[in-house]
Amino acid sequence: MEIINSNSATLSNYEVFVHVQKIKAAKRKHQGQLATITYETLRYLEDTPCKHQNAKNVLDCLKALDPFNLNKSEKLMLINTPPTTPLEIQLMIEESEERLTEEQVSKILEIITEHFPFVAKQIKVEEEQLE
């Protein structure tokens, strides 16, 4: 396989999930390695948060994160694995202690739970388990 444009774009898990679903739904039967890769990729992605995302939520979340001056890879991590705690944000955002205040970290968590309601459900489950 030849890479035509190595800097074209980075895809989120949601975008890959949708694309692989389209490949699987195509009328023609895929054989061999493509069928295996499609099956294994879908199987993996169905256990990730991207299963509960949609294009509107992802785009709205990215727009809401603009004021925080995050780079593309940091935004991608926040979308692919939505954080539920300030610690997770600290792990995803480089030098977050210097770049973000506690209020900004709280605001990012609010944005994530607002645009991805399944994250709010996950937080409640985690809190119940701690009690």
N, CA, C and O atoms as CSV, one atom per row, in Angstrom:
chain,resi,resn,atom,element,x,y,z
A,1,MET,N,N,0.842,-1.167,0.000
A,1,MET,CA,C,0.000,0.000,0.000
A,1,MET,C,C,0.893,1.238,0.000
A,1,MET,O,O,1.884,1.302,0.727
A,2,GLU,N,N,0.534,2.202,-0.811
A,2,GLU,CA,C,1.294,3.435,-0.904
A,2,GLU,C,C,0.524,4.564,-0.235
A,2,GLU,O,O,-0.672,4.732,-0.475
A,3,ILE,N,N,1.206,5.335,0.602
A,3,ILE,CA,C,0.583,6.470,1.263
A,3,ILE,C,C,0.673,7.659,0.316
A,3,ILE,O,O,1.765,8.109,-0.030
A,4,ILE,N,N,-0.484,8.163,-0.100
A,4,ILE,CA,C,-0.515,9.259,-1.060
A,4,ILE,C,C,-0.298,10.594,-0.363
A,4,ILE,O,O,0.514,11.400,-0.817
A,5,ASN,N,N,-1.010,10.839,0.731
A,5,ASN,CA,C,-0.871,12.097,1.458
A,5,ASN,C,C,-0.858,11.785,2.944
A,5,ASN,O,O,-1.917,11.576,3.536
A,6,SER,N,N,0.287,11.751,3.540
A,6,SER,CA,C,0.415,11.347,4.943
A,6,SER,C,C,-0.144,12.372,5.916
A,6,SER,O,O,-0.413,12.018,7.064
A,7,ASN,N,N,-0.331,13.617,5.518
A,7,ASN,CA,C,-0.812,14.661,6.408
A,7,ASN,C,C,-2.253,15.058,6.136
A,7,ASN,O,O,-2.660,16.157,6.514
A,8,SER,N,N,-3.031,14.212,5.499
A,8,SER,CA,C,-4.368,14.610,5.098
A,8,SER,C,C,-5.295,14.843,6.286
A,8,SER,O,O,-5.939,15.890,6.356
A,9,ALA,N,N,-5.384,13.887,7.233
A,9,ALA,CA,C,-6.269,14.082,8.375
A,9,ALA,C,C,-6.088,12.962,9.384
A,9,ALA,O,O,-5.541,11.903,9.076
A,10,THR,N,N,-6.558,13.219,10.588
A,10,THR,CA,C,-6.608,12.206,11.625
A,10,THR,C,C,-8.081,11.934,11.882
A,10,THR,O,O,-8.861,12.867,12.077
A,11,LEU,N,N,-8.463,10.682,11.884
A,11,LEU,CA,C,-9.859,10.319,12.069
A,11,LEU,C,C,-10.142,9.967,13.524
A,11,LEU,O,O,-9.313,9.382,14.220
A,12,SER,N,N,-11.327,10.340,13.953
A,12,SER,CA,C,-11.761,9.937,15.283
A,12,SER,C,C,-12.284,8.504,15.217
A,12,SER,O,O,-12.551,7.981,14.135
A,13,ASN,N,N,-12.426,7.885,16.367
A,13,ASN,CA,C,-12.972,6.535,16.403
A,13,ASN,C,C,-14.375,6.499,15.803
A,13,ASN,O,O,-14.743,5.534,15.134
A,14,TYR,N,N,-15.161,7.560,16.045
A,14,TYR,CA,C,-16.512,7.623,15.483
A,14,TYR,C,C,-16.473,7.599,13.955
A,14,TYR,O,O,-17.247,6.876,13.327
A,15,GLU,N,N,-15.582,8.381,13.358
A,15,GLU,CA,C,-15.483,8.417,11.903
A,15,GLU,C,C,-15.065,7.060,11.338
A,15,GLU,O,O,-15.587,6.624,10.313
A,16,VAL,N,N,-14.140,6.405,11.997
A,16,VAL,CA,C,-13.709,5.072,11.563
A,16,VAL,C,C,-14.871,4.085,11.705
A,16,VAL,O,O,-15.104,3.265,10.817
A,17,PHE,N,N,-15.588,4.166,12.809
A,17,PHE,CA,C,-16.724,3.293,13.067
A,17,PHE,C,C,-17.766,3.416,11.948
A,17,PHE,O,O,-18.236,2.410,11.418
A,18,VAL,N,N,-18.119,4.645,11.596
A,18,VAL,CA,C,-19.112,4.880,10.538
A,18,VAL,C,C,-18.598,4.350,9.203
A,18,VAL,O,O,-19.342,3.703,8.466
A,19,HIS,N,N,-17.351,4.615,8.891
A,19,HIS,CA,C,-16.775,4.168,7.612
A,19,HIS,C,C,-16.754,2.638,7.510
A,19,HIS,O,O,-17.103,2.075,6.473
A,20,VAL,N,N,-16.351,1.988,8.569
A,20,VAL,CA,C,-16.285,0.523,8.547
A,20,VAL,C,C,-17.692,-0.072,8.479
A,20,VAL,O,O,-17.893,-1.110,7.847
A,21,GLN,N,N,-18.666,0.575,9.123
A,21,GLN,CA,C,-20.045,0.112,9.008
A,21,GLN,C,C,-20.527,0.201,7.554
A,21,GLN,O,O,-21.237,-0.686,7.081
A,22,LYS,N,N,-20.144,1.264,6.852
A,22,LYS,CA,C,-20.515,1.407,5.434
A,22,LYS,C,C,-19.872,0.311,4.590
A,22,LYS,O,O,-20.506,-0.232,3.685
A,23,ILE,N,N,-18.637,-0.008,4.879
A,23,ILE,CA,C,-17.954,-1.086,4.148
A,23,ILE,C,C,-18.689,-2.402,4.369
A,23,ILE,O,O,-18.908,-3.164,3.428
A,24,LYS,N,N,-19.069,-2.665,5.616
A,24,LYS,CA,C,-19.752,-3.912,5.936
A,24,LYS,C,C,-21.126,-3.970,5.271
A,24,LYS,O,O,-21.561,-5.037,4.836
A,25,ALA,N,N,-21.807,-2.830,5.190
A,25,ALA,CA,C,-23.156,-2.792,4.625
A,25,ALA,C,C,-23.179,-2.799,3.099
A,25,ALA,O,O,-24.245,-2.948,2.501
A,26,ALA,N,N,-22.040,-2.643,2.471
A,26,ALA,CA,C,-21.990,-2.635,1.008
A,26,ALA,C,C,-22.545,-3.951,0.466
A,26,ALA,O,O,-22.394,-5.006,1.080
A,27,LYS,N,N,-23.178,-3.866,-0.674
A,27,LYS,CA,C,-23.842,-5.035,-1.270
A,27,LYS,C,C,-22.874,-6.171,-1.585
A,27,LYS,O,O,-23.175,-7.340,-1.345
A,28,ARG,N,N,-21.734,-5.823,-2.111
A,28,ARG,CA,C,-20.808,-6.884,-2.521
A,28,ARG,C,C,-20.166,-7.521,-1.290
A,28,ARG,O,O,-19.915,-6.857,-0.284
A,29,LYS,N,N,-19.914,-8.785,-1.395
A,29,LYS,CA,C,-19.310,-9.519,-0.288
A,29,LYS,C,C,-17.797,-9.325,-0.307
A,29,LYS,O,O,-17.144,-9.496,-1.337
A,30,HIS,N,N,-17.262,-8.967,0.847
A,30,HIS,CA,C,-15.815,-8.813,0.966
A,30,HIS,C,C,-15.235,-10.150,1.408
A,30,HIS,O,O,-15.804,-10.854,2.242
A,31,GLN,N,N,-14.121,-10.467,0.841
A,31,GLN,CA,C,-13.523,-11.749,1.159
A,31,GLN,C,C,-12.132,-11.549,1.737
A,31,GLN,O,O,-11.483,-10.524,1.528
A,32,GLY,N,N,-11.708,-12.545,2.456
A,32,GLY,CA,C,-10.342,-12.564,2.945
A,32,GLY,C,C,-10.060,-11.546,4.019
A,32,GLY,O,O,-10.823,-11.391,4.973
A,33,GLN,N,N,-8.948,-10.851,3.849
A,33,GLN,CA,C,-8.442,-9.961,4.886
A,33,GLN,C,C,-9.362,-8.770,5.155
A,33,GLN,O,O,-9.504,-8.362,6.307
A,34,LEU,N,N,-9.990,-8.202,4.124
A,34,LEU,CA,C,-10.868,-7.050,4.344
A,34,LEU,C,C,-12.048,-7.437,5.223
A,34,LEU,O,O,-12.426,-6.678,6.116
A,35,ALA,N,N,-12.628,-8.590,4.989
A,35,ALA,CA,C,-13.749,-9.048,5.810
A,35,ALA,C,C,-13.307,-9.234,7.262
A,35,ALA,O,O,-14.030,-8.860,8.186
A,36,THR,N,N,-12.148,-9.799,7.457
A,36,THR,CA,C,-11.624,-10.017,8.809
A,36,THR,C,C,-11.337,-8.691,9.501
A,36,THR,O,O,-11.708,-8.495,10.658
A,37,ILE,N,N,-10.680,-7.789,8.797
A,37,ILE,CA,C,-10.354,-6.479,9.370
A,37,ILE,C,C,-11.629,-5.712,9.708
A,37,ILE,O,O,-11.722,-5.095,10.769
A,38,THR,N,N,-12.603,-5.749,8.814
A,38,THR,CA,C,-13.875,-5.071,9.055
A,38,THR,C,C,-14.555,-5.631,10.297
A,38,THR,O,O,-14.998,-4.877,11.163
A,39,TYR,N,N,-14.636,-6.938,10.380
A,39,TYR,CA,C,-15.287,-7.589,11.519
A,39,TYR,C,C,-14.576,-7.256,12.831
A,39,TYR,O,O,-15.220,-6.871,13.807
A,40,GLU,N,N,-13.264,-7.402,12.853
A,40,GLU,CA,C,-12.498,-7.166,14.080
A,40,GLU,C,C,-12.545,-5.696,14.503
A,40,GLU,O,O,-12.632,-5.390,15.692
A,41,THR,N,N,-12.487,-4.801,13.536
A,41,THR,CA,C,-12.544,-3.372,13.840
A,41,THR,C,C,-13.893,-3.005,14.433
A,41,THR,O,O,-13.955,-2.301,15.441
A,42,LEU,N,N,-14.971,-3.472,13.824
A,42,LEU,CA,C,-16.310,-3.192,14.360
A,42,LEU,C,C,-16.477,-3.798,15.749
A,42,LEU,O,O,-17.043,-3.171,16.644
A,43,ARG,N,N,-15.993,-4.988,15.917
A,43,ARG,CA,C,-16.094,-5.650,17.220
A,43,ARG,C,C,-15.387,-4.828,18.305
A,43,ARG,O,O,-15.900,-4.681,19.414
A,44,TYR,N,N,-14.219,-4.301,17.977
A,44,TYR,CA,C,-13.482,-3.480,18.938
A,44,TYR,C,C,-14.216,-2.166,19.202
A,44,TYR,O,O,-14.429,-1.793,20.356
A,45,LEU,N,N,-14.605,-1.462,18.133
A,45,LEU,CA,C,-15.199,-0.130,18.277
A,45,LEU,C,C,-16.563,-0.158,18.956
A,45,LEU,O,O,-16.973,0.843,19.545
A,46,GLU,N,N,-17.270,-1.271,18.886
A,46,GLU,CA,C,-18.566,-1.374,19.550
A,46,GLU,C,C,-18.435,-1.359,21.070
A,46,GLU,O,O,-19.422,-1.147,21.775
A,47,ASP,N,N,-17.242,-1.581,21.572
A,47,ASP,CA,C,-17.001,-1.531,23.011
A,47,ASP,C,C,-16.394,-0.207,23.463
A,47,ASP,O,O,-15.951,-0.081,24.604
A,48,THR,N,N,-16.374,0.776,22.571
A,48,THR,CA,C,-15.806,2.088,22.895
A,48,THR,C,C,-16.913,3.138,22.894
A,48,THR,O,O,-18.007,2.871,22.397
A,49,PRO,N,N,-16.653,4.321,23.438
A,49,PRO,CA,C,-17.665,5.373,23.470
A,49,PRO,C,C,-18.180,5.815,22.100
A,49,PRO,O,O,-19.266,6.388,22.015
A,50,CYS,N,N,-17.433,5.565,21.035
A,50,CYS,CA,C,-17.865,6.034,19.717
A,50,CYS,C,C,-19.186,5.407,19.294
A,50,CYS,O,O,-19.882,5.955,18.440
A,51,LYS,N,N,-19.537,4.278,19.873
A,51,LYS,CA,C,-20.806,3.621,19.539
A,51,LYS,C,C,-21.992,4.513,19.894
A,51,LYS,O,O,-23.040,4.434,19.253
A,52,HIS,N,N,-21.834,5.362,20.911
A,52,HIS,CA,C,-22.916,6.222,21.389
A,52,HIS,C,C,-22.834,7.644,20.834
A,52,HIS,O,O,-23.677,8.480,21.157
A,53,GLN,N,N,-21.843,7.922,20.015
A,53,GLN,CA,C,-21.658,9.274,19.479
A,53,GLN,C,C,-22.369,9.420,18.142
A,53,GLN,O,O,-22.713,8.439,17.483
A,54,ASN,N,N,-22.579,10.693,17.760
A,54,ASN,CA,C,-23.060,10.984,16.416
A,54,ASN,C,C,-22.312,12.213,15.911
A,54,ASN,O,O,-21.659,12.914,16.684
A,55,ALA,N,N,-22.413,12.467,14.618
A,55,ALA,CA,C,-21.627,13.532,13.996
A,55,ALA,C,C,-21.924,14.900,14.609
A,55,ALA,O,O,-21.008,15.694,14.822
A,56,LYS,N,N,-23.181,15.175,14.889
A,56,LYS,CA,C,-23.544,16.480,15.446
A,56,LYS,C,C,-22.916,16.684,16.823
A,56,LYS,O,O,-22.362,17.746,17.104
A,57,ASN,N,N,-23.004,15.667,17.680
A,57,ASN,CA,C,-22.422,15.784,19.020
A,57,ASN,C,C,-20.915,15.999,18.964
A,57,ASN,O,O,-20.371,16.810,19.714
A,58,VAL,N,N,-20.242,15.274,18.078
A,58,VAL,CA,C,-18.789,15.403,17.959
A,58,VAL,C,C,-18.423,16.813,17.496
A,58,VAL,O,O,-17.546,17.451,18.078
A,59,LEU,N,N,-19.094,17.297,16.453
A,59,LEU,CA,C,-18.787,18.643,15.937
A,59,LEU,C,C,-19.105,19.726,16.965
A,59,LEU,O,O,-18.320,20.656,17.152
A,60,ASP,N,N,-20.250,19.609,17.629
A,60,ASP,CA,C,-20.619,20.596,18.642
A,60,ASP,C,C,-19.625,20.609,19.797
A,60,ASP,O,O,-19.280,21.670,20.317
A,61,CYS,N,N,-19.175,19.441,20.188
A,61,CYS,CA,C,-18.191,19.347,21.274
A,61,CYS,C,C,-16.870,19.993,20.856
A,61,CYS,O,O,-16.267,20.729,21.637
A,62,LEU,N,N,-16.423,19.726,19.643
A,62,LEU,CA,C,-15.176,20.324,19.154
A,62,LEU,C,C,-15.264,21.843,19.122
A,62,LEU,O,O,-14.307,22.531,19.475
A,63,LYS,N,N,-16.411,22.368,18.699
A,63,LYS,CA,C,-16.595,23.827,18.682
A,63,LYS,C,C,-16.577,24.398,20.098
A,63,LYS,O,O,-16.012,25.465,20.337
A,64,ALA,N,N,-17.196,23.685,21.030
A,64,ALA,CA,C,-17.231,24.154,22.418
A,64,ALA,C,C,-15.857,24.120,23.075
A,64,ALA,O,O,-15.597,24.868,24.017
A,65,LEU,N,N,-14.972,23.246,22.575
A,65,LEU,CA,C,-13.622,23.142,23.144
A,65,LEU,C,C,-12.646,24.161,22.561
A,65,LEU,O,O,-11.520,24.271,23.047
A,66,ASP,N,N,-13.047,24.905,21.534
A,66,ASP,CA,C,-12.164,25.883,20.882
A,66,ASP,C,C,-11.530,26.903,21.834
A,66,ASP,O,O,-10.341,27.188,21.692
A,67,PRO,N,N,-12.264,27.461,22.792
A,67,PRO,CA,C,-11.660,28.497,23.655
A,67,PRO,C,C,-10.489,28.022,24.526
A,67,PRO,O,O,-9.781,28.845,25.105
A,68,PHE,N,N,-10.282,26.713,24.623
A,68,PHE,CA,C,-9.263,26.191,25.524
A,68,PHE,C,C,-7.900,26.013,24.864
A,68,PHE,O,O,-6.966,25.533,25.505
A,69,ASN,N,N,-7.773,26.388,23.612
A,69,ASN,CA,C,-6.507,26.310,22.869
A,69,ASN,C,C,-5.864,24.925,22.957
A,69,ASN,O,O,-4.674,24.798,23.245
A,70,LEU,N,N,-6.654,23.910,22.708
A,70,LEU,CA,C,-6.141,22.540,22.699
A,70,LEU,C,C,-5.673,22.200,21.293
A,70,LEU,O,O,-6.242,22.684,20.314
A,71,ASN,N,N,-4.644,21.372,21.186
A,71,ASN,CA,C,-4.210,20.977,19.846
A,71,ASN,C,C,-5.091,19.833,19.330
A,71,ASN,O,O,-5.914,19.292,20.069
A,72,LYS,N,N,-4.911,19.477,18.070
A,72,LYS,CA,C,-5.775,18.487,17.430
A,72,LYS,C,C,-5.726,17.132,18.131
A,72,LYS,O,O,-6.756,16.486,18.319
A,73,SER,N,N,-4.538,16.714,18.510
A,73,SER,CA,C,-4.428,15.397,19.144
A,73,SER,C,C,-5.101,15.377,20.520
A,73,SER,O,O,-5.669,14.357,20.912
A,74,GLU,N,N,-5.044,16.476,21.244
A,74,GLU,CA,C,-5.711,16.542,22.547
A,74,GLU,C,C,-7.229,16.490,22.377
A,74,GLU,O,O,-7.919,15.792,23.119
A,75,LYS,N,N,-7.740,17.228,21.401
A,75,LYS,CA,C,-9.179,17.188,21.130
A,75,LYS,C,C,-9.598,15.789,20.701
A,75,LYS,O,O,-10.651,15.294,21.105
A,76,LEU,N,N,-8.775,15.163,19.888
A,76,LEU,CA,C,-9.086,13.813,19.423
A,76,LEU,C,C,-9.157,12.837,20.596
A,76,LEU,O,O,-10.047,11.988,20.641
A,77,MET,N,N,-8.234,12.950,21.535
A,77,MET,CA,C,-8.262,12.082,22.716
A,77,MET,C,C,-9.520,12.321,23.546
A,77,MET,O,O,-10.128,11.377,24.050
A,78,LEU,N,N,-9.909,13.600,23.688
A,78,LEU,CA,C,-11.106,13.927,24.461
A,78,LEU,C,C,-12.360,13.352,23.805
A,78,LEU,O,O,-13.296,12.945,24.494
A,79,ILE,N,N,-12.374,13.323,22.483
A,79,ILE,CA,C,-13.528,12.781,21.756
A,79,ILE,C,C,-13.520,11.248,21.796
A,79,ILE,O,O,-14.550,10.625,22.056
A,80,ASN,N,N,-12.370,10.655,21.542
A,80,ASN,CA,C,-12.285,9.196,21.483
A,80,ASN,C,C,-12.509,8.530,22.837
A,80,ASN,O,O,-13.145,7.479,22.923
A,81,THR,N,N,-11.988,9.144,23.881
A,81,THR,CA,C,-12.119,8.596,25.229
A,81,THR,C,C,-12.565,9.728,26.153
A,81,THR,O,O,-11.747,10.300,26.873
A,82,PRO,N,N,-13.853,10.051,26.135
A,82,PRO,CA,C,-14.322,11.192,26.926
A,82,PRO,C,C,-13.974,11.030,28.411
A,82,PRO,O,O,-14.313,10.019,29.025
A,83,PRO,N,N,-13.302,12.020,28.973
A,83,PRO,CA,C,-12.890,11.924,30.377
A,83,PRO,C,C,-14.072,12.097,31.327
A,83,PRO,O,O,-15.055,12.768,31.011
A,84,THR,N,N,-13.953,11.483,32.481
A,84,THR,CA,C,-14.993,11.617,33.499
A,84,THR,C,C,-14.456,12.270,34.771
A,84,THR,O,O,-15.225,12.592,35.676
A,85,THR,N,N,-13.139,12.465,34.843
A,85,THR,CA,C,-12.538,13.066,36.037
A,85,THR,C,C,-11.460,14.069,35.620
A,85,THR,O,O,-10.938,13.999,34.508
A,86,PRO,N,N,-11.131,15.000,36.516
A,86,PRO,CA,C,-10.033,15.925,36.223
A,86,PRO,C,C,-8.705,15.208,35.991
A,86,PRO,O,O,-7.875,15.675,35.212
A,87,LEU,N,N,-8.503,14.082,36.662
A,87,LEU,CA,C,-7.263,13.325,36.481
A,87,LEU,C,C,-7.124,12.850,35.033
A,87,LEU,O,O,-6.038,12.918,34.456
A,88,GLU,N,N,-8.209,12.377,34.457
A,88,GLU,CA,C,-8.152,11.921,33.063
A,88,GLU,C,C,-7.819,13.081,32.121
A,88,GLU,O,O,-7.089,12.901,31.147
A,89,ILE,N,N,-8.345,14.253,32.408
A,89,ILE,CA,C,-8.011,15.428,31.591
A,89,ILE,C,C,-6.530,15.745,31.734
A,89,ILE,O,O,-5.864,16.066,30.749
A,90,GLN,N,N,-6.015,15.657,32.948
A,90,GLN,CA,C,-4.595,15.909,33.185
A,90,GLN,C,C,-3.727,14.946,32.379
A,90,GLN,O,O,-2.664,15.334,31.896
A,91,LEU,N,N,-4.164,13.705,32.229
A,91,LEU,CA,C,-3.405,12.720,31.472
A,91,LEU,C,C,-3.502,12.951,29.961
A,91,LEU,O,O,-2.587,12.592,29.220
A,92,MET,N,N,-4.587,13.538,29.511
A,92,MET,CA,C,-4.793,13.728,28.073
A,92,MET,C,C,-4.209,15.027,27.534
A,92,MET,O,O,-3.791,15.096,26.377
A,93,ILE,N,N,-4.182,16.041,28.365
A,93,ILE,CA,C,-3.737,17.360,27.919
A,93,ILE,C,C,-2.343,17.635,28.461
A,93,ILE,O,O,-2.117,17.656,29.671
A,94,GLU,N,N,-1.423,17.845,27.541
A,94,GLU,CA,C,-0.030,18.066,27.909
A,94,GLU,C,C,0.109,19.353,28.719
A,94,GLU,O,O,-0.430,20.397,28.349
A,95,GLU,N,N,0.830,19.260,29.812
A,95,GLU,CA,C,1.078,20.394,30.705
A,95,GLU,C,C,-0.221,21.078,31.123
A,95,GLU,O,O,-0.302,22.306,31.163
A,96,SER,N,N,-1.226,20.281,31.431
A,96,SER,CA,C,-2.540,20.840,31.769
A,96,SER,C,C,-2.499,21.698,33.035
A,96,SER,O,O,-3.288,22.632,33.177
A,97,GLU,N,N,-1.584,21.385,33.953
A,97,GLU,CA,C,-1.505,22.165,35.187
A,97,GLU,C,C,-1.140,23.618,34.894
A,97,GLU,O,O,-1.637,24.532,35.552
A,98,GLU,N,N,-0.264,23.830,33.895
A,98,GLU,CA,C,0.146,25.184,33.549
A,98,GLU,C,C,-0.836,25.851,32.585
A,98,GLU,O,O,-1.015,27.069,32.622
A,99,ARG,N,N,-1.459,25.068,31.737
A,99,ARG,CA,C,-2.301,25.628,30.682
A,99,ARG,C,C,-3.745,25.859,31.091
A,99,ARG,O,O,-4.416,26.723,30.527
A,100,LEU,N,N,-4.235,25.094,32.071
A,100,LEU,CA,C,-5.649,25.166,32.432
A,100,LEU,C,C,-5.824,25.420,33.926
A,100,LEU,O,O,-5.072,24.908,34.756
A,101,THR,N,N,-6.829,26.218,34.243
A,101,THR,CA,C,-7.194,26.425,35.641
A,101,THR,C,C,-8.167,25.324,36.057
A,101,THR,O,O,-8.656,24.567,35.219
A,102,GLU,N,N,-8.439,25.242,37.344
A,102,GLU,CA,C,-9.400,24.252,37.827
A,102,GLU,C,C,-10.789,24.505,37.244
A,102,GLU,O,O,-11.523,23.567,36.936
A,103,GLU,N,N,-11.141,25.788,37.097
A,103,GLU,CA,C,-12.447,26.127,36.506
A,103,GLU,C,C,-12.522,25.670,35.052
A,103,GLU,O,O,-13.563,25.190,34.602
A,104,GLN,N,N,-11.429,25.819,34.324
A,104,GLN,CA,C,-11.412,25.393,32.928
A,104,GLN,C,C,-11.526,23.871,32.818
A,104,GLN,O,O,-12.209,23.359,31.931
A,105,VAL,N,N,-10.864,23.161,33.708
A,105,VAL,CA,C,-10.966,21.700,33.715
A,105,VAL,C,C,-12.410,21.296,34.002
A,105,VAL,O,O,-12.946,20.397,33.353
A,106,SER,N,N,-13.034,21.952,34.964
A,106,SER,CA,C,-14.443,21.667,35.277
A,106,SER,C,C,-15.336,21.974,34.086
A,106,SER,O,O,-16.273,21.232,33.793
A,107,LYS,N,N,-15.039,23.070,33.402
A,107,LYS,CA,C,-15.824,23.452,32.221
A,107,LYS,C,C,-15.668,22.412,31.106
A,107,LYS,O,O,-16.643,22.087,30.428
A,108,ILE,N,N,-14.467,21.895,30.912
A,108,ILE,CA,C,-14.247,20.857,29.896
A,108,ILE,C,C,-15.071,19.617,30.246
A,108,ILE,O,O,-15.693,19.021,29.366
A,109,LEU,N,N,-15.079,19.232,31.502
A,109,LEU,CA,C,-15.894,18.083,31.921
A,109,LEU,C,C,-17.376,18.341,31.674
A,109,LEU,O,O,-18.103,17.439,31.258
A,110,GLU,N,N,-17.827,19.571,31.928
A,110,GLU,CA,C,-19.224,19.931,31.659
A,110,GLU,C,C,-19.532,19.834,30.167
A,110,GLU,O,O,-20.580,19.319,29.776
A,111,ILE,N,N,-18.628,20.325,29.349
A,111,ILE,CA,C,-18.815,20.269,27.890
A,111,ILE,C,C,-18.916,18.822,27.426
A,111,ILE,O,O,-19.777,18.481,26.615
A,112,ILE,N,N,-18.036,17.977,27.941
A,112,ILE,CA,C,-18.037,16.565,27.558
A,112,ILE,C,C,-19.358,15.914,27.952
A,112,ILE,O,O,-19.966,15.222,27.135
A,113,THR,N,N,-19.813,16.118,29.180
A,113,THR,CA,C,-21.060,15.483,29.622
A,113,THR,C,C,-22.278,16.080,28.917
A,113,THR,O,O,-23.277,15.390,28.714
A,114,GLU,N,N,-22.199,17.342,28.549
A,114,GLU,CA,C,-23.304,17.983,27.820
A,114,GLU,C,C,-23.463,17.396,26.418
A,114,GLU,O,O,-24.583,17.144,25.972
A,115,HIS,N,N,-22.360,17.181,25.732
A,115,HIS,CA,C,-22.420,16.714,24.350
A,115,HIS,C,C,-22.442,15.198,24.224
A,115,HIS,O,O,-22.853,14.668,23.192
A,116,PHE,N,N,-22.007,14.500,25.258
A,116,PHE,CA,C,-22.021,13.039,25.246
A,116,PHE,C,C,-22.766,12.561,26.491
A,116,PHE,O,O,-22.136,12.268,27.508
A,117,PRO,N,N,-24.092,12.480,26.429
A,117,PRO,CA,C,-24.888,12.118,27.617
A,117,PRO,C,C,-24.518,10.770,28.229
A,117,PRO,O,O,-24.712,10.570,29.428
A,118,PHE,N,N,-23.994,9.853,27.439
A,118,PHE,CA,C,-23.614,8.545,27.981
A,118,PHE,C,C,-22.485,8.683,28.990
A,118,PHE,O,O,-22.321,7.818,29.850
A,119,VAL,N,N,-21.704,9.752,28.901
A,119,VAL,CA,C,-20.619,9.977,29.862
A,119,VAL,C,C,-21.210,10.322,31.229
A,119,VAL,O,O,-20.700,9.878,32.258
A,120,ALA,N,N,-22.282,11.113,31.238
A,120,ALA,CA,C,-22.940,11.460,32.500
A,120,ALA,C,C,-23.470,10.201,33.174
A,120,ALA,O,O,-23.382,10.067,34.395
A,121,LYS,N,N,-24.020,9.278,32.387
A,121,LYS,CA,C,-24.509,8.011,32.947
A,121,LYS,C,C,-23.352,7.208,33.529
A,121,LYS,O,O,-23.483,6.597,34.589
A,122,GLN,N,N,-22.221,7.212,32.832
A,122,GLN,CA,C,-21.037,6.484,33.293
A,122,GLN,C,C,-20.529,7.071,34.608
A,122,GLN,O,O,-20.118,6.328,35.498
A,123,ILE,N,N,-20.555,8.401,34.737
A,123,ILE,CA,C,-20.110,9.060,35.973
A,123,ILE,C,C,-21.017,8.645,37.128
A,123,ILE,O,O,-20.532,8.355,38.222
A,124,LYS,N,N,-22.330,8.613,36.894
A,124,LYS,CA,C,-23.265,8.210,37.953
A,124,LYS,C,C,-23.017,6.778,38.396
A,124,LYS,O,O,-23.061,6.483,39.591
A,125,VAL,N,N,-22.758,5.886,37.447
A,125,VAL,CA,C,-22.484,4.493,37.779
A,125,VAL,C,C,-21.221,4.398,38.619
A,125,VAL,O,O,-21.182,3.653,39.598
A,126,GLU,N,N,-20.182,5.151,38.243
A,126,GLU,CA,C,-18.928,5.132,38.988
A,126,GLU,C,C,-19.130,5.660,40.406
A,126,GLU,O,O,-18.566,5.122,41.359
A,127,GLU,N,N,-19.939,6.717,40.546
A,127,GLU,CA,C,-20.196,7.281,41.868
A,127,GLU,C,C,-20.970,6.292,42.742
A,127,GLU,O,O,-20.703,6.177,43.938
A,128,GLU,N,N,-21.929,5.578,42.143
A,128,GLU,CA,C,-22.687,4.593,42.896
A,128,GLU,C,C,-21.811,3.440,43.359
A,128,GLU,O,O,-22.006,2.900,44.448
A,129,GLN,N,N,-20.847,3.066,42.531
A,129,GLN,CA,C,-19.943,1.978,42.896
A,129,GLN,C,C,-19.035,2.369,44.054
A,129,GLN,O,O,-18.638,1.516,44.848
A,130,LEU,N,N,-18.705,3.656,44.154
A,130,LEU,CA,C,-17.842,4.121,45.237
A,130,LEU,C,C,-18.574,4.168,46.580
A,130,LEU,O,O,-17.947,4.098,47.637
A,131,GLU,N,N,-19.898,4.286,46.533
A,131,GLU,CA,C,-20.671,4.407,47.768
A,131,GLU,C,C,-20.866,3.097,48.463
A,131,GLU,O,O,-21.499,3.046,49.517
